[in-house]
Amino acid sequence: MSGAGALRTAIAALRGGRPVRIAGPHPLVVAAVETATQEMLDLLDPEGAAPLLLSGQRAAALALGNARDAADPAQPVVVARCAWLDAATALALADPGQDLLRAPIGPLQPQPVADEDAAKAALALARAAGLLPALWLVGDAAAVATVPIDALQPGTAREVALVARAKLPLDGLPETQILAFRAADDGQEHVALVVGAFGGEPPLVRLHSECLTGDVFGSLKCDCGPQLKEALRLIGAAGGGVLLYLRQEGRGIGLANKLRAYALQDRGLDTVDANLRLGFADDERDYAHAAAMLRALGIERVRLLTNNPAKEAGLAAAGIAVAERVAHHMPTNPHNADYIAAKQAKSGHLP
């Protein structure tokens, strides 16, 4: 099976609570803390010896860290197994929503990470599956899926396939087409709206990450819904351009984890600290799929509609030249002013 097909299969297996092998110089077999039941864990690890792998960000929130790596929250941390560390207790450790509800858990003993690259790849797989970055390391247990470590490395080139195309009349906009692309690696489906015509010049392009709460329900906690509407208006006013609607909910952490972050924000954390406490980086997105979609549309240079320098850098790293960055400002409201301020102060978004 190709690396791309193997990744899709591995994501499905991990979501289903099944073990997955990370193939590389030092293979790992892992099962997700969030989906593996106690019965599955007993089957995979009858001796009760499987340690727990956590992201460095989550370990830092729990005041854990390997002695060598304690100062670097990017480093994965392995916690030794003990008799009371069962499936339910591990989930209570992994889910920060339970931090204020559970009794103290411990003592927890970090131990050396045998292969840092394999551990990082395993955590990347959990994130790609939309799961909390916490995994059981189940030794040599039989796995139902295998994914090569190379398929999980950051910066890996991505491929997409055009699977459907149709006209889509939109209020107040020039003639528009909607195109659906399917990613070869993880199977996610992304959409491109091609608006009007751009006459060979670098088109105005907006990379818009999916936001169910803002785009569909009109949430006031973020500025995503207004950004989407204004981006389409600006593209139409320019005579044409492209909006890519990317399946990267919650800055790449997935819908369920985004709602967990919302719950942490209700307790006083800002949007960046909430993501870190969940065990993620403040922004888990990459733009390799976006670049592949643009290339499929014959676009190599763009005028990018954004206030986020990471989008410009991400496209450039994936081979798409940004001829101009066009500012994209939205008014704040009492519910999202702190959210926007945190993105500017901590994530480098431009005011």
C-alpha positions as a Markdown table, in Angstrom:
| # | Residue | x | y | z |
|---|---|---|---|---|
| 1 | Met | 0.0 | 0.0 | 0.0 |
| 2 | Ser | 1.2 | 3.5 | -0.8 |
| 3 | Gly | 2.2 | 5.9 | 2.0 |
| 4 | Ala | -0.9 | 8.0 | 1.2 |
| 5 | Gly | -3.2 | 5.0 | 1.4 |
| 6 | Ala | -1.5 | 3.7 | 4.5 |
| 7 | Leu | -2.0 | 7.0 | 6.2 |
| 8 | Arg | -5.8 | 7.0 | 5.5 |
| 9 | Thr | -6.0 | 3.4 | 6.8 |
| 10 | Ala | -4.0 | 4.2 | 9.9 |
| 11 | Ile | -6.1 | 7.3 | 10.7 |
| 12 | Ala | -9.3 | 5.2 | 10.5 |
| 13 | Ala | -7.8 | 2.5 | 12.7 |
| 14 | Leu | -6.6 | 4.9 | 15.4 |
| 15 | Arg | -10.1 | 6.6 | 15.5 |
| 16 | Gly | -11.6 | 3.1 | 15.8 |
| 17 | Gly | -9.5 | 2.3 | 18.9 |
| 18 | Arg | -7.3 | -0.2 | 17.0 |
| 19 | Pro | -3.4 | -0.4 | 17.2 |
| 20 | Val | -1.3 | 1.1 | 14.4 |
| 21 | Arg | 2.4 | 0.5 | 13.6 |
| 22 | Ile | 4.7 | 3.4 | 12.8 |
| 23 | Ala | 7.2 | 1.8 | 10.4 |
| 24 | Gly | 10.7 | 3.1 | 10.6 |
| 25 | Pro | 14.2 | 2.4 | 11.9 |
| 26 | His | 12.7 | 1.8 | 15.4 |
| 27 | Pro | 9.0 | 0.8 | 14.8 |
| 28 | Leu | 6.3 | 1.7 | 17.3 |
| 29 | Val | 2.9 | 0.1 | 17.8 |
| 30 | Val | 0.5 | 2.6 | 19.3 |
| 31 | Ala | -3.1 | 2.8 | 20.4 |
| 32 | Ala | -5.0 | 6.1 | 21.1 |
| 33 | Val | -5.8 | 6.8 | 24.7 |
| 34 | Glu | -9.0 | 8.5 | 23.6 |
| 35 | Thr | -10.4 | 5.6 | 21.6 |
| 36 | Ala | -8.8 | 2.4 | 22.9 |
| 37 | Thr | -11.0 | 0.7 | 25.5 |
| 38 | Gln | -9.8 | -1.0 | 28.6 |
| 39 | Glu | -10.7 | -4.4 | 27.0 |
| 40 | Met | -8.6 | -3.5 | 23.9 |
| 41 | Leu | -5.7 | -2.4 | 26.1 |
| 42 | Asp | -5.8 | -5.6 | 28.1 |
| 43 | Leu | -5.7 | -7.6 | 24.8 |
| 44 | Leu | -2.8 | -5.6 | 23.5 |
| 45 | Asp | -0.9 | -5.4 | 26.7 |
| 46 | Pro | -1.8 | -8.3 | 29.0 |
| 47 | Glu | 1.2 | -7.7 | 31.3 |
| 48 | Gly | 0.0 | -4.1 | 31.9 |
| 49 | Ala | 3.5 | -2.7 | 31.0 |
| 50 | Ala | 2.6 | -0.3 | 28.1 |
| 51 | Pro | 3.9 | 3.2 | 28.9 |
| 52 | Leu | 2.0 | 6.4 | 28.0 |
| 53 | Leu | 3.2 | 8.8 | 25.3 |
| 54 | Leu | 2.2 | 12.4 | 25.7 |
| 55 | Ser | 3.0 | 15.5 | 23.7 |
| 56 | Gly | 5.5 | 17.9 | 25.3 |
| 57 | Gln | 2.9 | 20.6 | 25.5 |
| 58 | Arg | 0.5 | 18.3 | 27.5 |
| 59 | Ala | 3.3 | 17.0 | 29.6 |
| 60 | Ala | 4.3 | 20.6 | 30.4 |
| 61 | Ala | 0.8 | 21.3 | 31.5 |
| 62 | Leu | 1.0 | 18.4 | 33.9 |
| 63 | Ala | 4.4 | 19.5 | 35.1 |
| 64 | Leu | 6.1 | 16.5 | 33.6 |
| 65 | Gly | 9.2 | 16.3 | 31.5 |
| 66 | Asn | 12.1 | 14.1 | 30.7 |
| 67 | Ala | 15.2 | 15.4 | 32.5 |
| 68 | Arg | 17.0 | 16.1 | 29.3 |
| 69 | Asp | 14.0 | 17.7 | 27.6 |
| 70 | Ala | 12.1 | 19.3 | 30.4 |
| 71 | Ala | 12.7 | 22.8 | 29.1 |
| 72 | Asp | 11.4 | 22.1 | 25.6 |
| 73 | Pro | 7.7 | 21.6 | 25.3 |
| 74 | Ala | 8.1 | 20.4 | 21.7 |
| 75 | Gln | 9.7 | 17.1 | 22.9 |
| 76 | Pro | 7.4 | 14.1 | 23.5 |
| 77 | Val | 7.4 | 12.6 | 26.9 |
| 78 | Val | 6.9 | 8.9 | 27.9 |
| 79 | Val | 5.3 | 8.1 | 31.3 |
| 80 | Ala | 6.1 | 4.8 | 32.9 |
| 81 | Arg | 3.2 | 2.4 | 33.4 |
| 82 | Cys | 2.1 | 1.6 | 36.9 |
| 83 | Ala | -0.7 | -0.6 | 38.3 |
| 84 | Trp | -3.3 | 2.2 | 38.7 |
| 85 | Leu | -2.7 | 3.8 | 35.3 |
| 86 | Asp | -5.6 | 2.2 | 33.4 |
| 87 | Ala | -7.5 | 3.4 | 30.3 |
| 88 | Ala | -9.8 | 5.7 | 32.3 |
| 89 | Thr | -7.0 | 7.3 | 34.3 |
| 90 | Ala | -4.9 | 7.8 | 31.2 |
| 91 | Leu | -7.8 | 9.6 | 29.5 |
| 92 | Ala | -8.2 | 11.8 | 32.6 |
| 93 | Leu | -4.6 | 12.7 | 32.2 |
| 94 | Ala | -4.8 | 13.4 | 28.5 |
| 95 | Asp | -8.0 | 15.5 | 28.6 |
| 96 | Pro | -7.5 | 18.9 | 30.3 |
| 97 | Gly | -11.3 | 19.3 | 30.6 |
| 98 | Gln | -10.9 | 17.0 | 33.6 |
| 99 | Asp | -8.0 | 18.8 | 35.2 |
| 100 | Leu | -10.2 | 20.7 | 37.6 |
| 101 | Leu | -12.6 | 17.8 | 38.2 |
| 102 | Arg | -10.3 | 14.9 | 39.1 |
| 103 | Ala | -8.3 | 14.2 | 42.2 |
| 104 | Pro | -4.5 | 14.5 | 41.8 |
| 105 | Ile | -3.0 | 11.6 | 39.9 |
| 106 | Gly | 0.5 | 10.3 | 40.6 |
| 107 | Pro | 3.2 | 10.0 | 41.2 |
| 108 | Leu | 4.0 | 9.9 | 37.4 |
| 109 | Gln | 7.5 | 8.8 | 36.4 |
| 110 | Pro | 8.8 | 10.1 | 33.0 |
| 111 | Gln | 11.3 | 7.8 | 31.3 |
| 112 | Pro | 13.6 | 8.2 | 28.3 |
| 113 | Val | 12.1 | 8.4 | 24.8 |
| 114 | Ala | 13.7 | 5.6 | 22.8 |
| 115 | Asp | 13.2 | 7.1 | 19.4 |
| 116 | Glu | 12.2 | 10.8 | 19.3 |
| 117 | Asp | 11.4 | 10.8 | 15.6 |
| 118 | Ala | 9.1 | 7.8 | 15.9 |
| 119 | Ala | 7.4 | 9.3 | 19.0 |
| 120 | Lys | 6.8 | 12.6 | 17.2 |
| 121 | Ala | 5.4 | 10.7 | 14.1 |
| 122 | Ala | 3.0 | 8.8 | 16.4 |
| 123 | Leu | 1.8 | 12.0 | 17.9 |
| 124 | Ala | 1.4 | 13.6 | 14.5 |
| 125 | Leu | -0.8 | 10.6 | 13.5 |
| 126 | Ala | -3.0 | 11.2 | 16.6 |
| 127 | Arg | -3.4 | 14.8 | 15.6 |
| 128 | Ala | -4.2 | 13.9 | 12.0 |
| 129 | Ala | -6.9 | 11.7 | 13.3 |
| 130 | Gly | -8.4 | 14.6 | 15.3 |
| 131 | Leu | -7.6 | 12.9 | 18.6 |
| 132 | Leu | -5.9 | 14.0 | 21.8 |
| 133 | Pro | -2.1 | 13.6 | 21.4 |
| 134 | Ala | -1.8 | 10.8 | 23.9 |
| 135 | Leu | -1.0 | 7.2 | 23.0 |
| 136 | Trp | -0.3 | 3.8 | 24.6 |
| 137 | Leu | 3.0 | 2.3 | 23.4 |
| 138 | Val | 2.0 | -1.3 | 23.1 |
| 139 | Gly | 5.3 | -2.9 | 22.2 |
| 140 | Asp | 5.2 | -5.7 | 19.7 |
| 141 | Ala | 1.4 | -6.1 | 19.7 |
| 142 | Ala | -0.2 | -7.0 | 16.3 |
| 143 | Ala | -1.3 | -3.9 | 14.4 |
| 144 | Val | -4.3 | -3.6 | 12.1 |
| 145 | Ala | -2.6 | -0.9 | 10.0 |
| 146 | Thr | 1.0 | 0.2 | 9.3 |
| 147 | Val | 2.1 | 3.7 | 8.2 |
| 148 | Pro | 5.6 | 4.6 | 7.2 |
| 149 | Ile | 7.3 | 7.2 | 9.3 |
| 150 | Asp | 8.1 | 9.3 | 6.2 |
| 151 | Ala | 4.3 | 9.9 | 5.6 |
| 152 | Leu | 4.1 | 11.7 | 9.0 |
| 153 | Gln | 7.1 | 14.0 | 8.7 |
| 154 | Pro | 6.4 | 17.8 | 8.7 |
| 155 | Gly | 6.9 | 19.5 | 5.4 |
| 156 | Thr | 6.1 | 16.4 | 3.3 |
| 157 | Ala | 4.8 | 17.3 | -0.1 |
| 158 | Arg | 1.1 | 16.6 | -0.6 |
| 159 | Glu | -1.0 | 15.6 | -3.5 |
| 160 | Val | -4.7 | 16.2 | -4.2 |
| 161 | Ala | -7.1 | 14.9 | -6.9 |
| 162 | Leu | -9.9 | 16.9 | -8.4 |
| 163 | Val | -13.0 | 14.8 | -7.9 |
| 164 | Ala | -16.0 | 17.1 | -8.8 |
| 165 | Arg | -16.6 | 20.5 | -10.4 |
| 166 | Ala | -19.8 | 22.5 | -10.9 |
| 167 | Lys | -21.2 | 26.0 | -11.4 |
| 168 | Leu | -22.3 | 27.7 | -8.1 |
| 169 | Pro | -24.2 | 31.0 | -8.4 |
| 170 | Leu | -23.5 | 33.2 | -5.4 |
| 171 | Asp | -25.3 | 36.4 | -4.5 |
| 172 | Gly | -23.5 | 39.5 | -5.7 |
| 173 | Leu | -20.5 | 37.6 | -7.2 |
| 174 | Pro | -19.4 | 37.0 | -10.7 |
| 175 | Glu | -19.8 | 33.6 | -12.3 |
| 176 | Thr | -18.4 | 31.1 | -9.8 |
| 177 | Gln | -17.4 | 27.4 | -9.9 |
| 178 | Ile | -16.9 | 25.1 | -6.9 |
| 179 | Leu | -14.3 | 22.4 | -7.1 |
| 180 | Ala | -13.9 | 19.5 | -4.6 |
| 181 | Phe | -10.4 | 18.1 | -4.1 |
| 182 | Arg | -9.5 | 14.9 | -2.2 |
| 183 | Ala | -6.1 | 14.7 | -0.4 |
| 184 | Ala | -4.2 | 11.6 | -1.4 |
| 185 | Asp | -2.7 | 11.2 | 2.1 |
| 186 | Asp | -5.4 | 11.6 | 4.6 |
| 187 | Gly | -8.5 | 11.5 | 2.4 |
| 188 | Gln | -9.8 | 14.9 | 3.5 |
| 189 | Glu | -11.9 | 16.8 | 1.0 |
| 190 | His | -11.2 | 20.5 | 0.5 |
| 191 | Val | -13.1 | 23.0 | -1.7 |
| 192 | Ala | -12.0 | 25.7 | -4.0 |
| 193 | Leu | -14.3 | 28.5 | -5.1 |
| 194 | Val | -13.1 | 30.0 | -8.4 |
| 195 | Val | -14.7 | 33.4 | -8.8 |
| 196 | Gly | -14.9 | 35.3 | -12.0 |
| 197 | Ala | -11.7 | 35.7 | -14.1 |
| 198 | Phe | -8.3 | 37.0 | -13.2 |
| 199 | Gly | -6.7 | 37.4 | -16.6 |
| 200 | Gly | -3.3 | 35.8 | -16.1 |
| 201 | Glu | -2.4 | 38.2 | -13.2 |
| 202 | Pro | -1.7 | 36.7 | -9.7 |
| 203 | Pro | -5.2 | 36.2 | -8.4 |
| 204 | Leu | -6.5 | 37.4 | -5.1 |
| 205 | Val | -6.6 | 34.2 | -2.9 |
| 206 | Arg | -8.0 | 33.5 | 0.5 |
| 207 | Leu | -7.1 | 30.4 | 2.5 |
| 208 | His | -10.0 | 29.9 | 4.8 |
| 209 | Ser | -9.9 | 27.2 | 7.4 |
| 210 | Glu | -13.2 | 25.5 | 8.1 |
| 211 | Cys | -15.0 | 26.9 | 11.2 |
| 212 | Leu | -18.4 | 25.2 | 11.8 |
| 213 | Thr | -19.2 | 27.4 | 14.8 |
| 214 | Gly | -18.4 | 30.7 | 13.0 |
| 215 | Asp | -19.2 | 30.0 | 9.4 |
| 216 | Val | -22.4 | 28.1 | 9.9 |
| 217 | Phe | -23.8 | 29.1 | 13.3 |
| 218 | Gly | -22.5 | 32.7 | 13.4 |
| 219 | Ser | -20.5 | 32.3 | 16.6 |
| 220 | Leu | -19.2 | 35.6 | 18.1 |
| 221 | Lys | -16.2 | 33.9 | 19.8 |
| 222 | Cys | -14.1 | 34.2 | 16.6 |
| 223 | Asp | -14.1 | 36.4 | 13.4 |
| 224 | Cys | -14.2 | 33.5 | 10.9 |
| 225 | Gly | -17.7 | 34.0 | 9.6 |
| 226 | Pro | -17.2 | 37.7 | 8.9 |
| 227 | Gln | -13.8 | 36.9 | 7.4 |
| 228 | Leu | -15.4 | 34.4 | 5.0 |
| 229 | Lys | -18.1 | 36.8 | 3.8 |
| 230 | Glu | -15.7 | 39.7 | 3.4 |
| 231 | Ala | -13.2 | 37.6 | 1.6 |
| 232 | Leu | -15.8 | 36.6 | -1.0 |
| 233 | Arg | -16.9 | 40.3 | -1.4 |
| 234 | Leu | -13.3 | 41.4 | -1.9 |
| 235 | Ile | -12.6 | 38.7 | -4.4 |
| 236 | Gly | -15.7 | 39.6 | -6.3 |
| 237 | Ala | -14.8 | 43.3 | -6.2 |
| 238 | Ala | -11.4 | 42.5 | -7.7 |
| 239 | Gly | -13.1 | 40.8 | -10.7 |
| 240 | Gly | -12.1 | 37.3 | -9.7 |
| 241 | Gly | -9.9 | 35.1 | -7.5 |
| 242 | Val | -10.0 | 32.0 | -5.5 |
| 243 | Leu | -11.1 | 31.0 | -2.0 |
| 244 | Leu | -9.9 | 27.7 | -0.7 |
| 245 | Tyr | -12.1 | 26.3 | 2.0 |
| 246 | Leu | -9.7 | 23.9 | 4.0 |
| 247 | Arg | -10.7 | 21.2 | 6.4 |
| 248 | Gln | -8.5 | 22.5 | 9.2 |
| 249 | Glu | -11.1 | 23.1 | 11.9 |
| 250 | Gly | -9.8 | 24.8 | 15.0 |
| 251 | Arg | -6.5 | 25.8 | 13.5 |
| 252 | Gly | -5.9 | 22.2 | 12.6 |
| 253 | Ile | -6.8 | 20.5 | 15.9 |
| 254 | Gly | -10.3 | 19.2 | 14.8 |
| 255 | Leu | -13.8 | 20.0 | 15.9 |
| 256 | Ala | -14.0 | 18.0 | 19.1 |
| 257 | Asn | -10.6 | 19.4 | 20.3 |
| 258 | Lys | -11.7 | 22.9 | 19.3 |
| 259 | Leu | -14.8 | 22.6 | 21.5 |
| 260 | Arg | -12.5 | 21.3 | 24.3 |
| 261 | Ala | -10.5 | 24.5 | 23.8 |
| 262 | Tyr | -13.7 | 26.6 | 24.0 |
| 263 | Ala | -14.5 | 25.0 | 27.4 |
| 264 | Leu | -11.0 | 25.9 | 28.6 |
| 265 | Gln | -11.5 | 29.4 | 27.4 |
| 266 | Asp | -14.7 | 29.5 | 29.5 |
| 267 | Arg | -12.4 | 28.9 | 32.5 |
| 268 | Gly | -10.2 | 31.9 | 31.6 |
| 269 | Leu | -7.5 | 30.5 | 29.2 |
| 270 | Asp | -6.9 | 32.4 | 26.0 |
| 271 | Thr | -7.1 | 30.6 | 22.6 |
| 272 | Val | -3.3 | 29.9 | 22.5 |
| 273 | Asp | -3.0 | 28.6 | 26.0 |
| 274 | Ala | -6.1 | 26.5 | 25.6 |
| 275 | Asn | -4.5 | 24.7 | 22.6 |
| 276 | Leu | -1.2 | 24.2 | 24.5 |
| 277 | Arg | -3.0 | 22.8 | 27.5 |
| 278 | Leu | -4.7 | 20.3 | 25.2 |
| 279 | Gly | -1.3 | 19.2 | 24.0 |
| 280 | Phe | -1.2 | 20.9 | 20.6 |
| 281 | Ala | 0.8 | 23.8 | 19.2 |
| 282 | Asp | -1.1 | 27.0 | 19.1 |
| 283 | Asp | -1.6 | 26.4 | 15.4 |
| 284 | Glu | -1.3 | 22.9 | 13.9 |
| 285 | Arg | -2.1 | 23.9 | 10.3 |
| 286 | Asp | 0.1 | 23.4 | 7.3 |
| 287 | Tyr | -0.6 | 24.6 | 3.8 |
| 288 | Ala | 0.8 | 21.9 | 1.6 |
| 289 | His | -2.7 | 20.8 | 0.5 |
| 290 | Ala | -3.6 | 24.4 | -0.3 |
| 291 | Ala | -0.5 | 24.7 | -2.5 |
| 292 | Ala | -1.3 | 21.5 | -4.3 |
| 293 | Met | -4.9 | 22.8 | -5.0 |
| 294 | Leu | -3.5 | 26.0 | -6.4 |
| 295 | Arg | -1.1 | 24.2 | -8.6 |
| 296 | Ala | -4.0 | 22.0 | -9.9 |
| 297 | Leu | -5.7 | 25.2 | -10.8 |
| 298 | Gly | -2.6 | 26.4 | -12.7 |
| 299 | Ile | -1.8 | 29.0 | -10.2 |
| 300 | Glu | 1.9 | 29.5 | -9.1 |
| 301 | Arg | 1.7 | 33.2 | -7.8 |
| 302 | Val | -1.0 | 34.8 | -5.7 |
| 303 | Arg | -2.0 | 37.9 | -4.0 |
| 304 | Leu | -2.8 | 36.5 | -0.5 |
| 305 | Leu | -5.6 | 37.9 | 1.5 |
| 306 | Thr | -4.5 | 37.4 | 5.1 |
| 307 | Asn | -3.2 | 38.9 | 8.4 |
| 308 | Asn | -1.4 | 35.7 | 9.3 |
| 309 | Pro | 2.3 | 35.6 | 8.2 |
| 310 | Ala | 2.3 | 31.8 | 8.7 |
| 311 | Lys | 0.0 | 31.4 | 5.7 |
| 312 | Glu | 2.4 | 33.4 | 3.5 |
| 313 | Ala | 5.4 | 31.4 | 4.8 |
| 314 | Gly | 3.5 | 28.1 | 4.4 |
| 315 | Leu | 2.6 | 28.7 | 0.8 |
| 316 | Ala | 6.1 | 29.9 | 0.0 |
| 317 | Ala | 7.6 | 26.7 | 1.6 |
| 318 | Ala | 5.3 | 24.6 | -0.5 |
| 319 | Gly | 6.3 | 26.4 | -3.7 |
| 320 | Ile | 3.6 | 29.0 | -4.3 |
| 321 | Ala | 5.0 | 32.6 | -4.6 |
| 322 | Val | 3.2 | 35.3 | -2.7 |
| 323 | Ala | 3.4 | 38.4 | -4.9 |
| 324 | Glu | 1.5 | 40.6 | -2.4 |
| 325 | Arg | -0.1 | 40.2 | 1.0 |
| 326 | Val | -3.5 | 42.0 | 1.2 |
| 327 | Ala | -4.6 | 42.9 | 4.7 |
| 328 | His | -7.9 | 41.4 | 5.9 |
| 329 | His | -9.2 | 43.2 | 8.9 |
| 330 | Met | -12.5 | 42.6 | 10.7 |
| 331 | Pro | -14.1 | 44.6 | 13.5 |
| 332 | Thr | -14.1 | 43.0 | 16.9 |
| 333 | Asn | -17.0 | 42.4 | 19.3 |
| 334 | Pro | -17.0 | 42.0 | 23.1 |
| 335 | His | -16.9 | 38.2 | 22.7 |
| 336 | Asn | -13.9 | 37.9 | 20.3 |
| 337 | Ala | -11.7 | 41.0 | 21.2 |
| 338 | Asp | -9.5 | 39.0 | 23.6 |
| 339 | Tyr | -9.3 | 36.1 | 21.1 |
| 340 | Ile | -8.0 | 38.4 | 18.3 |
| 341 | Ala | -5.6 | 40.2 | 20.7 |
| 342 | Ala | -4.2 | 36.8 | 21.8 |
| 343 | Lys | -3.6 | 35.8 | 18.2 |
| 344 | Gln | -1.8 | 39.1 | 17.5 |
| 345 | Ala | 0.3 | 38.9 | 20.7 |
| 346 | Lys | 1.2 | 35.2 | 20.8 |
| 347 | Ser | 0.7 | 33.9 | 17.2 |
| 348 | Gly | 2.2 | 36.8 | 15.2 |
| 349 | His | -1.0 | 37.8 | 13.5 |
| 350 | Leu | -0.8 | 41.3 | 12.1 |
| 351 | Pro | -3.1 | 44.0 | 13.6 |
